[in-house]
Structures are given as C-alpha cells and as structure tokens.
C-alpha cells in the first residue's frame, strides 16, 4: 500500500513495573493494534488523551491479512484493545472467528452508510475509517513521449501494445496486489480470470513483492526509479506526486478497498475502547488521514487537502465483491493466482 512507512505514533508511555499493581489513579492505557502503514500526525493521539484521560499505545501487526491472522491466533490472549486496518477483503474472517466485540460507532450516519459491511461480514463489529480505490496508475509523460495512447481497461493491459509495461504486486504478499486480483475476478468471473492472468503473464507483467517495490523501484513515475509506466497503486497516488497530476489513474481498473476499526474481544476496557473507535472516526483523525495514510477519509464532514480536491479521482463504478464471497474463496484464488503468476 502507498503508506509504506509506519509512524509509530504513541500518545504516552504507561509505567509498567513487572510484578507490581498499578496505582488506582493510574490512567487507562489502550493498545491500538494496526497494520504497518498506520500513520497520524504528531499530537493527534495526545488529543484523545487530553479529552478522555486515556493513553494510547500503538502496536504494529503487519499488513491487513497478517493482522487478522494474528488476532485469530491470539484471541485467548488478545494483542490489544482496538484494531485498525482490517479491510473488506479480510473482514469476514475477523467477524466469523469471534475476535471482535459488537460495536459500530454511533457517529456513523446515512452519509457513510455505503461503507458499512453487511451483517455477518463484519457489519456488527467494524466502523469504517478510510477508503481508497486500488487502480492501475499511469505515467502520463512516458506515454506522451513514446507516442503511445494510454490504456484504459483491464483488457487493454493484456494487449501486446503494452507488453512489458505493467508492474503489479503479489496477491499473496500485498494488500493492493490482492485487491487487484479481486478486481480481475469481479471483471472476468470465476471461469475467466485465470485466463486473463495467463494473458498478462504472456504480456510480460512484472510481479513485485510489495507496493513500495512496485511503485518506487519498478514504476517510471516522477518519484520512482523504474522503467515501467503502469503500476497497481491507488487513485490517491497522483495528488502526492510532484508535480501533482503528472501521473493518472485508469478508472476502469479499480477495486474499492475500505479499512475499519473495531473493539478487540476480551479487552479489559470496553468503554474506553469504544471511545477510541469513535475518535478514529472523528474529524480530528479523518482530516489527518489523506496526507499521512494517502487514502480518503470516510466521514462526510472531513475536509480534503487542496491538491486532493484538484487531482484525486474516485471511480464511479469500481469493481467490488461481497466480503463473504471473498472469505469463502480467498485462499483458493490466491493459490490459483500463484500457480499462474509466480515462477
């Protein structure tokens, strides 16, 4: 994901004395378990502490898939109190394994209802926090210089005219890589996506292990060092390029990815944990999301930076799959993909 650097933001450190009992007036300390790309500005979590008296410590748990796996494996001894970073590709697994308390922030309104998951797929447990479209990004200058028209659709990417120009992330090790795989499954169906990937491989697609490798090493965009002018990234990538707008998005290739926060089952502080989920949905955090995590806030009251308002694009009709369908087929799809796309 384009948020490749972890900002280990910590509101304060609680005094821990092995074998000793904390004094009665010691502040409650919550552990917020996040994916590796969680980032907020200095002072944001301190504001929560100022408002509530509750201290927040951040603990990284890997990417979205690894995060859910850890929650499942440690549910008898929970890693923390609140989780952020479960996305719609793994929400059903978290919900079905009992690792979350039932809670959705009461601050969510009809304006954000489209981001809510169905009941049974996490809708009872998870509050939407941010959203981003995983799409193919294009280096516009490269195509202009080469005199080649930019591709527009998934089908175009398998056209010999674009041979050797695309880099994607591995679906078995990267969140955007998995999202792009799901886009192709939604587009071509369970009986057609494997042939599509075989066509991409025949067209010399490159598979990188991570978003950072694909974007910064292989992509030819202004902030990158590679020679491939097509990369799987986010619709929010162009606004943060320099100059903004030097790259673009193929809006007919997008898969919508939403990330959620929830209360971890077994927390000793359920009331405070709910307060933290509410805070993550508040405009204090939501306004901070774009320039730190490079995705869109979901709160309808949040504001976007000027460059986002000018250059960020949102797909009108992104590819989507039901979270329960993803949960039922994810491992089978990834295994079949790996047999086709990796040596």
C-alpha positions in Angstrom: 0.0 0.0 0.0 1.1 3.5 -0.7 1.5 4.1 3.0 4.8 2.2 3.2 6.3 3.9 6.3 5.0 3.2 9.8 4.6 6.2 12.0 4.7 4.6 15.4 2.7 7.3 17.0 2.3 6.9 20.7 0.3 9.2 22.9 2.3 8.5 26.0 4.1 5.6 27.7 2.5 3.9 30.7 4.7 3.0 33.6 5.0 -0.8 33.7 6.5 -2.4 36.7 6.9 -6.2 36.5 5.1 -7.9 39.3 3.6 -4.7 40.7 0.0 -3.4 40.7 -0.6 -0.1 39.0 -1.9 2.6 41.4 -5.7 3.2 41.4 -5.2 6.7 39.9 -3.0 5.4 37.0 -4.5 6.3 33.6 -6.1 3.6 31.5 -3.8 2.6 28.7 -5.3 1.2 25.5 -3.2 -0.8 22.9 -4.2 0.1 19.3 -3.2 -2.7 17.1 -2.7 -1.5 13.5 -1.4 -2.5 10.1 2.2 -1.5 9.2 1.1 1.7 7.4 -0.8 3.4 10.2 0.3 7.0 10.5 -1.1 10.1 12.1 0.4 13.5 12.8 2.2 14.3 16.0 -0.2 15.3 18.7 -3.3 13.5 17.3 -3.4 10.7 19.8 -2.3 13.1 22.5 -5.5 15.0 21.8 -7.5 11.8 22.6 -5.7 11.6 25.9 -6.4 15.2 26.7 -10.1 14.7 26.0 -10.5 11.4 27.8 -7.6 10.8 30.1 -6.9 7.5 28.2 -3.4 6.8 27.0 -3.0 5.1 23.6 0.0 2.9 22.6 0.3 1.8 19.0 1.4 -1.8 18.1 2.1 -2.8 14.6 0.6 -6.1 13.4 1.7 -6.5 9.8 -0.4 -6.0 6.7 -4.2 -6.5 6.7 -4.0 -10.2 6.2 -1.3 -10.8 8.8 -3.1 -8.5 11.2 -6.3 -10.6 11.1 -4.3 -13.9 11.3 -2.6 -12.6 14.5 -5.9 -11.6 16.0 -7.3 -15.1 15.3 -4.3 -16.9 16.7 -4.1 -14.8 19.9 -7.8 -14.5 20.7 -7.3 -16.3 24.0 -4.7 -13.7 24.9 -5.6 -10.6 22.9 -2.9 -8.4 21.5 -4.7 -5.2 22.4 -7.9 -3.3 22.9 -8.7 -1.8 19.5 -7.8 -2.8 16.0 -7.4 -0.6 12.9 -6.6 -1.8 9.4 -8.9 -4.7 8.8 -10.2 -4.2 5.3 -13.1 -5.5 3.3 -11.0 -8.4 1.9 -10.5 -9.9 5.4 -13.4 -8.5 7.4 -15.5 -11.7 7.2 -12.7 -13.8 8.6 -12.3 -11.5 11.6 -16.0 -11.4 12.2 -16.5 -15.2 11.9 -13.7 -16.0 14.2 -15.0 -14.1 17.2 -12.1 -11.7 17.6 -14.2 -8.6 17.8 -16.8 -7.1 20.2 -20.1 -6.0 18.7 -19.7 -2.2 18.3 -20.1 0.3 15.4 -19.6 3.9 16.2 -22.9 5.8 16.8 -21.3 8.7 14.9 -21.8 6.9 11.6 -24.7 8.4 9.7 -26.6 7.7 6.5 -23.9 9.7 4.7 -21.4 7.0 5.4 -23.7 4.0 5.1 -22.2 2.8 1.8 -19.0 2.0 3.7 -20.7 -0.3 6.3 -20.3 -4.0 5.8 -23.3 -6.3 5.7 -24.2 -8.1 9.0 -22.5 -11.4 9.0 -19.5 -10.0 7.2 -18.4 -7.6 9.9 -21.2 -5.1 9.8 -22.0 -5.6 13.5 -18.3 -5.2 14.6 -16.5 -2.8 12.4 -16.6 1.0 11.9 -15.4 2.4 8.5 -12.4 4.7 8.8 -10.9 5.2 5.4 -11.3 4.1 1.8 -9.3 4.0 -1.4 -9.6 2.7 -4.9 -6.8 0.3 -5.9 -6.3 1.1 -9.6 -3.6 1.0 -12.3 -1.7 4.2 -12.3 -0.1 5.6 -15.4 3.0 7.7 -16.0 1.5 10.2 -18.4 4.8 11.7 -19.6 6.2 8.3 -20.6 3.2 7.7 -22.9 3.3 11.2 -24.3 7.0 10.8 -25.1 6.5 7.4 -26.6 3.6 8.5 -28.7 1.5 5.5 -27.4 -2.1 6.0 -26.3 -2.6 5.3 -22.6 -4.5 2.0 -21.9 -8.0 2.4 -20.4 -9.3 -1.0 -19.4 -8.2 -4.3 -17.9 -8.4 -5.9 -21.3 -6.0 -3.3 -22.7 -3.3 -4.3 -20.2 -3.1 -7.7 -21.9 -2.8 -6.1 -25.4 0.7 -6.7 -27.0 0.9 -2.9 -27.5 1.5 -2.7 -23.7 3.9 -5.6 -23.4 6.4 -5.3 -20.6 4.9 -2.0 -19.3 2.9 -3.2 -16.2 4.1 -4.0 -12.7 1.7 -5.4 -10.1 2.1 -6.5 -6.5 1.9 -10.1 -5.5 -1.6 -11.1 -4.3 -0.1 -13.4 -1.7 2.0 -10.8 0.0 0.5 -7.4 -0.7 -2.8 -5.8 0.1 -3.1 -3.8 -3.2 -1.9 -6.9 -5.0 -4.8 -8.9 -3.6 -7.2 -6.1 -4.3 -6.1 -6.0 -8.0 -6.6 -9.8 -8.2 -10.1 -9.4 -6.8 -10.8 -6.7 -9.4 -9.9 -9.2 -12.2 -12.1 -11.8 -10.6 -15.0 -9.4 -10.4 -14.4 -8.4 -14.0 -13.9 -11.8 -15.7 -15.7 -14.2 -13.3 -14.5 -17.3 -11.7 -14.3 -19.1 -15.0 -12.3 -16.3 -16.8 -9.9 -14.6 -14.5 -7.2 -17.3 -14.7 -7.0 -17.0 -18.5 -6.8 -13.2 -18.1 -3.8 -13.6 -15.8 -2.2 -16.1 -18.2 -2.5 -13.4 -20.8 -0.9 -10.8 -18.5 2.0 -13.2 -17.9 2.4 -13.8 -21.6 2.4 -10.0 -22.0 5.4 -9.8 -19.6 3.7 -8.4 -16.5 6.2 -8.0 -13.6 5.1 -9.1 -10.1 6.7 -7.3 -7.2 6.6 -8.4 -3.6 5.3 -5.2 -2.2 3.7 -1.8 -3.1 7.0 0.0 -2.3 9.0 -2.2 -4.6 6.4 -1.8 -7.4 5.9 1.9 -7.0 9.4 3.2 -6.1 11.6 0.6 -7.8 9.8 -0.5 -11.0 7.4 2.3 -11.8 8.7 5.1 -14.1 6.8 7.9 -12.4 8.5 11.1 -11.1 9.2 9.8 -7.6 10.3 6.4 -8.8 13.3 4.8 -10.4 11.9 2.2 -12.7 11.1 1.9 -16.4 7.5 0.5 -16.3 4.9 3.3 -16.9 2.0 1.3 -15.5 1.7 0.2 -11.8 -1.0 -1.0 -9.5 -1.4 1.7 -6.8 -4.2 3.9 -5.5 -6.4 6.6 -7.0 -5.0 8.8 -4.3 -1.4 8.4 -5.6 -1.4 11.2 -8.2 -2.2 14.1 -5.8 1.0 13.3 -3.8 3.3 13.1 -6.8 5.5 16.0 -7.7 4.2 17.7 -9.7 0.6 16.7 -8.8 -1.2 15.3 -11.9 2.0 14.0 -13.6 0.5 10.6 -13.1 -3.0 9.5 -13.7 -5.4 6.6 -12.9 -7.2 4.1 -15.1 -10.6 4.4 -13.5 -11.9 1.3 -15.3 -9.4 -0.9 -13.4 -10.3 0.0 -9.8 -11.2 -2.1 -6.8 -12.6 -0.3 -3.8 -10.9 -1.1 -0.5 -12.2 0.2 2.8 -10.4 -0.1 6.2 -12.2 -0.5 9.5 -11.6 -0.2 13.3 -13.1 -2.4 15.9 -13.0 -3.3 19.6 -11.0 -6.5 20.2 -12.9 -9.1 22.1 -11.6 -9.6 25.6 -10.4 -6.1 26.2 -10.4 -5.1 29.9 -11.6 -1.6 28.9 -14.6 -1.9 26.5 -16.0 1.6 27.2 -12.7 3.3 26.6 -12.0 1.1 23.5 -15.3 2.3 22.1 -14.3 5.9 22.7 -11.1 5.3 20.7 -13.1 3.8 17.8 -15.3 6.9 17.9 -12.2 9.1 17.9 -10.7 7.4 14.8 -14.0 8.2 13.0 -14.0 11.8 14.3 -12.9 14.7 12.0 -9.8 15.2 14.1 -8.4 11.9 12.7 -10.3 11.9 9.5 -8.9 15.3 8.4 -5.4 14.0 9.1 -5.7 10.8 7.1 -5.1 11.9 3.5 -1.6 13.4 3.9 -0.5 10.7 6.3 -2.0 7.4 5.0 -2.8 8.6 1.5 -6.4 7.4 1.4 -9.7 9.1 1.6 -11.5 9.7 5.0 -15.0 8.2 5.1 -16.5 10.8 7.4 -18.7 13.0 5.3 -17.7 16.0 7.4 -14.0 15.6 6.8 -12.1 18.0 4.5 -9.5 17.2 1.8 -6.2 19.0 1.1 -6.3 21.3 -1.8 -4.2 19.1 -4.0 -6.6 16.2 -3.4 -9.6 18.3 -4.3 -7.8 19.2 -7.6 -6.2 15.9 -8.6 -7.7 13.0 -6.7 -10.1 10.8 -8.6 -12.7 8.4 -7.4 -14.0 5.6 -9.6 -17.7 5.9 -10.3 -18.2 2.2 -10.8 -15.3 0.3 -9.1 -15.1 -3.5 -9.1 -16.4 -5.0 -5.8 -17.1 -8.4 -4.4 -19.2 -9.5 -1.4 -16.9 -9.9 1.6 -18.4 -13.3 2.4 -17.6 -14.5 -1.2 -14.0 -13.2 -0.7 -13.7 -15.0 2.6 -15.0 -18.3 1.2 -12.7 -18.3 -1.8 -9.7 -16.1 -0.9 -7.2 -18.9 -0.3 -8.2 -20.9 -3.4 -8.0 -17.8 -5.5 -4.6 -16.8 -4.2 -3.2 -20.4 -4.7 -4.5 -20.5 -8.3 -3.1 -17.0 -8.9 0.3 -18.0 -7.6 0.4 -21.0 -9.9 -0.1 -18.7 -12.9 1.8 -15.6 -12.0 4.8 -16.6 -10.0 7.7 -18.9 -11.1 
